[in-house]
Every structure is written in C-alpha cells, then in structure tokens.
Amino acid sequence: MGETHLDRNADAKAQGAQAPSAPDPKQDPKPDPQARRHAPATARNRDPIAAVLRDLLPQSGTVLELASGTGEHAAYFASRFPGLVWQPSDPDPDLRRSIEAYRLGAACANLRAPLDIDVTAPEWPLTGMDAAPAVMVCINMIHIAPWAAAEGLFAGAGRHLGASAGGSAGANAGAGGLFLYGPFTRDGVHTAPSNAAFDRSLRAQDPAWGVRDLGAVSAMAMGAGLAPPEVFEMPANNLALWFAKTSEIDATDAEGRGDAA
C-alpha cells in the first residue's frame, strides 16, 4: 500500500566532505535523543530508495533534501553516500530537532544541520550551504501537502539546481536533478486499490491533500526546466521519479527507461 501514515518520511571517510555544521541555537535548541521521532516505513523503504539513488547521484557534490521529516532518511543516506554532502531541511521546528538529534547520533561528517525551508516560499534560505545543490531529494511529501507545495518544489528546483550557492541556475547548468518518491496515479488511475483507499483517507483528512498524477507532475517539472521523468517501480505500489536538470535527454523515451528498475 502507499505509505499509510502522515509522517513525510514514513514509509570509508567522506571524500571532500566538510566537518558537520552546527545548528542555529537561536532557532533550534540543542536537541537530546528524546527529540527523535520515528517513521516505521523508513526502515522498509530506505534500502529500495538507496538502490535507485546509487545509480543517479553524482560521486561528489551537495544533495538538498526537502521535507526531511524525522531525519531518519537523511542520517541513513549520508552514511550510505559518504562522498556527498547531505543537507536536510524541514519547515517544522519539532522535526528539525528530530533531524538534528539523528545527525548528532549518526556522527557523519557529511551530514549537515537542518535548514528551515518552506518549499512554497518564493525564496529559499540556501546562502549557508557549502555549495549549490547538485541534486534535490523529496520523499513522501507532495501527497501530504497542498498542491502549492508541489508547485513550489519544482519552482525551487528550477531556480537552484546547478546554481551558485543561494543563486539562480545559470544557462549552462546541466548536471543533477530532482528525485521524488511516493504514490502516484497514471492518467488519473490509481496503480492499486490500496493506493485508491490511501488517497481517500488523505482527502478525508484534508481536501487539499491527495495522491498526485504522474502526468500533472511531469508537466510541471518540464515547465520548470527539468526533463521528463525516468520512472522506477518501487515496493508498496510507490514510484521513484528522476527529473534531470539537462536539455540533453531525449524526451521521447525518458519516462520509460527506469520502468524495469
């Protein structure tokens, strides 16, 4: 079944990595282990997600994770990809405290303190990052948020992927991309009865929530300057989507290349 919970994250030495950054004490008091939250689905989906990311992520650079939720994914992926700087974020201060508690427990030199980023904001506070994100990762967010969150996510990806830190993407910014994970419909049709039931439960809690359609999401991505998605079938009737920040991908077959993964 699509992740049937409301937590966004439910479901060698670092090469070139910097020392861990410190949290902002004015925003987030130093957390203790009791601040950690747990999303049961993380343990189920983190390895399948990591298997897809392994073939998509660059060898080095910065990954910006949006809506990091509990921080369990961030700690795990930072340990799995030590050559990358992993930058988590979340607009919820309680979740940032959870992320920071997992960061301190993980002791990964490449895992940064969480940023306060609301994807719907017209500007994201990225000036404190070491470098512009080569990749953005967003797991289990756009269906548990208003459609404006998806719009803001893609707009931000268009602005910041391949940009100077905190700036706008340059004309020759061609590397990296945006990775999404979660349940989706295809041509308005659910991929499984369990996903249809999950969609009804989401909309009953908030009419602005709901499982999003792959076509609508893809059209929005292309409007933001991203390529059509590579689509990866995942466990529990979920999909992983990779939207490359490049003009060189052949749009005629991009969607189908990952279907067998």
Residue pairs with C-beta under 8 A, 6 or more apart in sequence:
1 192
1 194
1 195
1 197
1 198
1 236
1 237
2 11
2 143
2 182
2 183
2 192
2 194
2 195
2 198
2 199
2 211
2 236
2 237
2 238
3 10
3 11
3 41
3 45
3 140
3 182
3 183
3 198
3 236
3 238
4 10
4 194
4 198
4 201
5 11
5 39
5 40
5 41
6 144
6 205
7 37
7 39
7 41
7 69
7 70
7 140
8 39
8 67
8 68
8 69
8 139
8 140
8 141
8 144
9 39
9 41
9 42
9 68
9 69
9 70
9 71
9 72
9 73
9 139
9 140
10 39
10 40
10 41
10 42
10 69
10 140
11 39
11 41
11 42
11 44
11 45
11 139
11 140
11 181
11 182
11 236
11 238
12 82
13 82
13 109
14 82
14 83
14 108
14 109
14 110
15 59
15 60
15 82
15 83
16 60
16 83
17 82
17 83
17 84
17 85
17 109
17 110
18 85
18 109
18 110
18 130
19 109
20 103
20 107
20 108
20 109
20 111
20 112
20 113
21 112
21 113
21 128
22 113
23 30
23 96
23 100
23 113
23 114
24 113
27 93
27 96
27 116
28 93
28 96
28 97
28 100
28 114
29 97
30 100
31 97
31 98
31 100
31 101
31 104
32 101
33 101
33 105
34 101
35 94
35 97
35 98
35 100
35 101
36 70
36 71
36 98
36 101
36 102
36 105
37 69
37 70
37 71
37 94
37 95
37 98
38 70
38 72
39 69
39 70
39 72
41 140
42 70
42 72
42 73
42 76
44 235
44 236
45 139
45 181
45 234
45 235
45 236
45 238
46 72
46 73
46 76
46 77
48 234
48 235
49 73
49 77
49 139
49 181
49 234
49 240
50 76
50 77
50 80
52 179
52 232
52 234
52 240
52 242
52 258
52 261
53 77
53 81
53 137
53 179
54 80
54 81
55 261
56 135
56 177
56 179
56 242
57 63
57 81
57 84
57 135
58 84
58 134
58 135
58 175
58 176
59 83
60 83
60 84
61 84
61 85
61 131
61 133
61 134
61 135
61 175
61 176
62 84
62 85
62 86
62 87
62 129
62 130
62 131
62 132
62 133
62 134
62 135
63 77
63 81
63 84
63 85
63 86
63 87
63 133
63 134
63 135
63 136
63 137
64 87
64 89
64 126
64 129
64 133
64 135
64 136
64 137
64 160
65 73
65 74
65 77
65 86
65 87
65 88
65 89
65 136
65 137
65 138
65 139
66 89
66 117
66 119
66 136
66 137
66 138
66 141
66 153
66 156
67 89
67 90
67 91
67 119
67 138
67 139
67 140
67 141
67 145
68 74
68 88
68 89
68 90
68 95
68 99
68 114
69 90
69 95
69 98
69 99
69 139
69 140
70 95
70 98
70 99
70 102
71 88
71 95
71 98
71 99
71 100
71 101
71 102
71 103
71 114
72 102
73 139
74 86
74 88
74 99
74 102
74 103
74 111
74 114
75 102
75 103
75 105
75 106
75 108
75 111
77 86
77 137
78 84
78 86
78 106
78 108
78 110
78 111
79 106
79 108
81 110
82 108
82 109
82 110
83 110
84 110
85 110
85 112
85 130
85 131
86 108
86 110
86 111
86 112
87 112
87 115
87 129
87 133
88 99
88 103
88 111
88 112
88 114
88 115
89 114
89 115
89 116
89 117
90 96
90 99
90 114
90 116
90 117
91 116
91 117
91 118
93 116
95 114
96 114
96 116
99 114
100 113
100 114
103 111
103 112
103 113
103 114
112 129
112 130
115 125
115 126
115 128
115 129
116 125
117 124
117 125
117 126
118 152
119 141
119 149
119 152
119 153
119 156
120 148
120 149
120 151
120 152
121 152
124 156
124 159
124 160
126 132
126 133
126 160
126 165
126 166
127 165
127 166
129 165
129 166
130 165
131 165
132 160
132 161
132 162
132 163
132 164
132 165
132 166
132 167
133 160
133 161
133 176
134 161
134 162
134 175
134 176
135 161
135 176
135 177
135 178
135 179
136 153
136 156
136 157
136 160
136 161
136 176
136 177
136 178
136 179
137 178
137 179
138 153
138 178
138 179
138 180
138 181
139 180
139 181
139 182
140 181
140 182
141 149
141 153
141 182
142 149
142 150
142 153
142 180
142 182
142 212
142 217
143 182
143 183
143 199
143 202
143 209
143 210
143 211
143 212
144 202
144 209
145 208
145 209
146 208
146 209
147 208
147 212
150 212
150 217
150 220
151 220
153 178
154 178
154 220
154 221
154 223
154 224
154 226
155 224
157 178
157 221
157 224
157 226
157 243
157 245
158 169
158 224
158 225
158 226
159 168
159 169
160 167
160 168
160 169
161 169
161 173
161 176
161 177
161 178
161 226
161 245
162 169
162 170
162 173
162 174
162 175
162 176
162 245
163 169
163 170
163 173
164 170
169 225
169 245
173 245
174 245
174 246
174 247
174 248
175 245
175 246
176 244
176 245
177 226
177 227
177 242
177 243
177 244
177 245
177 246
178 221
178 226
178 242
178 243
178 245
179 240
179 241
179 242
179 243
180 217
180 240
180 241
180 243
181 234
181 238
181 239
181 240
181 241
182 211
182 238
182 239
183 191
183 195
183 198
183 199
183 211
183 237
183 238
183 239
184 191
184 211
184 212
184 213
184 214
184 217
184 238
184 239
184 241
185 191
185 195
185 199
185 211
185 212
185 213
185 214
186 213
186 214
186 215
187 213
187 214
187 215
188 213
190 196
190 199
190 211
191 237
191 239
192 237
194 237
195 211
195 237
198 211
199 210
199 211
202 209
202 210
202 211
203 209
203 210
214 229
214 231
214 239
214 241
217 229
217 241
218 228
218 229
218 243
218 255
221 227
221 228
221 229
221 243
222 228
225 245
226 243
226 244
226 245
227 243
227 244
227 245
227 246
227 247
227 249
227 251
227 254
228 243
228 249
228 251
228 254
228 255
229 241
229 242
229 243
229 254
229 255
229 258
230 241
230 242
230 244
230 254
230 255
230 257
230 258
231 239
231 240
231 241
231 255
231 256
231 258
231 259
232 239
232 240
232 241
232 242
232 258
232 259
232 261
233 239
233 259
233 260
233 261
234 240
240 258
242 258
244 254
